[in-house]
Amino acid sequence: MSFANPDDDALRALFGRVRTIAVVGLSPQPARPSYRVAQAMQRHGYRIVPVRPLVDEVLGEKAYPSLADIPFAVDLVDVFRAAEHVPAIVEQCLALHLPSIWIQEGIVHEPAAQQAQAGGMTVVMDLCLLKEYVRLLTA
């Protein structure tokens, strides 16, 4: 079985039910893709929760060292970490019973994506959150 992303209707539905996005690996540097994507999604009305150790805040939001440290519900985990970190992030998501994970464009780890799906999560991989939002909801 190979991994397949949700279709456009499912992605639209995902964007519709998501309000809070935890961004794992969100950089405090404005030139970095993670910052630009998170800032744009924040402007589209989503609450961004930075997940990055050793950083106090990004985009005006308190940063947390790990997903487990976030004291409120998260609707989507957006991953800006190298592929070798994805299995551990999926494990955290499953342990916390988080509903969905978005593994950013250029990051592929099929076994971890399949594990997340098997655990009941909605999984998107190797697509840009912002590009898909713009393509599906602002056109």
C-alpha positions in Angstrom: 0.0 0.0 0.0 1.4 3.4 -0.9 0.5 6.7 0.7 -2.0 9.0 -1.1 -2.9 12.5 0.0 -6.6 13.4 0.6 -8.5 14.7 -2.4 -9.3 18.4 -2.9 -12.7 18.1 -1.2 -11.2 16.5 1.8 -8.5 19.2 2.0 -11.2 21.9 1.8 -13.0 20.2 4.7 -9.7 20.0 6.6 -9.1 23.8 6.2 -12.7 24.4 7.3 -12.4 22.5 10.6 -8.9 23.6 11.5 -8.6 26.7 13.8 -5.3 26.1 15.6 -2.1 25.0 13.8 0.9 23.8 15.8 4.0 24.5 13.6 6.8 22.1 14.5 10.1 23.7 13.5 8.7 27.2 13.1 11.7 29.5 12.7 11.8 33.0 14.3 13.6 34.2 11.2 11.3 36.0 8.7 13.3 34.8 5.7 12.6 31.2 6.4 9.8 29.3 4.7 8.3 28.1 8.0 7.9 31.7 9.1 6.4 32.9 5.9 3.9 30.1 5.7 2.9 30.5 9.3 2.6 34.2 9.0 0.4 33.9 5.9 -1.9 31.3 7.6 -2.1 33.6 10.7 -3.3 36.4 8.4 -5.9 34.0 7.0 -7.3 33.7 10.5 -5.7 30.6 11.9 -4.0 30.5 15.3 -0.4 29.6 15.0 1.4 27.8 17.8 5.1 27.7 17.5 6.8 24.4 18.5 10.5 25.0 18.9 12.7 24.5 21.9 14.9 27.5 23.0 12.5 30.1 21.5 10.1 32.2 23.6 7.8 33.4 20.9 7.3 33.6 17.2 4.7 35.8 15.3 3.5 37.1 18.7 2.6 33.6 19.9 4.2 31.8 22.9 6.4 29.0 21.7 6.4 25.5 23.3 9.3 23.1 23.4 7.2 20.1 22.3 3.7 19.2 21.2 3.1 17.7 24.6 3.7 21.0 26.3 0.9 22.8 24.5 -1.9 23.2 27.2 -4.8 23.4 24.7 -6.3 21.6 21.8 -4.5 21.6 18.4 -6.4 20.9 15.2 -3.4 20.4 12.9 0.3 19.8 13.2 2.3 21.4 10.4 5.8 19.9 10.2 8.8 21.9 9.0 11.5 19.4 10.1 13.7 17.0 8.1 12.2 13.7 7.1 14.3 11.8 9.7 12.4 13.6 12.5 8.9 12.8 11.1 8.5 9.3 12.8 9.1 10.8 16.3 6.7 13.7 15.5 4.0 11.2 14.3 4.5 9.2 17.5 3.9 12.3 19.6 0.8 13.1 17.6 -0.6 9.6 18.0 0.2 9.6 21.8 -1.6 13.0 22.1 -4.6 11.8 19.9 -4.1 14.8 17.6 -6.5 14.7 14.6 -4.3 15.7 11.7 -0.7 16.3 10.5 0.6 18.2 7.5 4.1 17.3 6.4 5.4 20.2 4.3 6.5 20.2 0.7 9.8 18.4 0.1 9.5 16.3 3.2 8.6 12.6 2.6 8.5 9.7 5.0 6.0 7.2 3.8 6.1 4.7 6.7 5.5 7.5 9.2 2.6 8.9 7.1 1.1 5.4 6.8 1.5 4.9 10.6 -0.3 8.2 11.2 -3.2 7.2 8.8 -3.4 3.8 10.5 -3.7 5.6 13.8 -6.7 7.5 12.5 -5.1 10.8 11.6 -5.7 12.9 8.5 -2.3 13.1 6.8 -1.1 15.4 4.1 2.5 15.0 2.9 4.9 16.7 0.5 2.5 19.6 -0.2 2.7 23.2 1.0 0.0 24.2 3.5 -0.1 27.8 2.2 0.0 26.9 -1.5 -2.9 24.4 -1.1 -4.9 26.9 1.0 -4.5 29.5 -1.7 -5.2 27.1 -4.5 -8.4 25.7 -2.9 -9.9 28.6 -0.9 -8.8 31.9 -2.5 -9.1 31.2 -6.2 
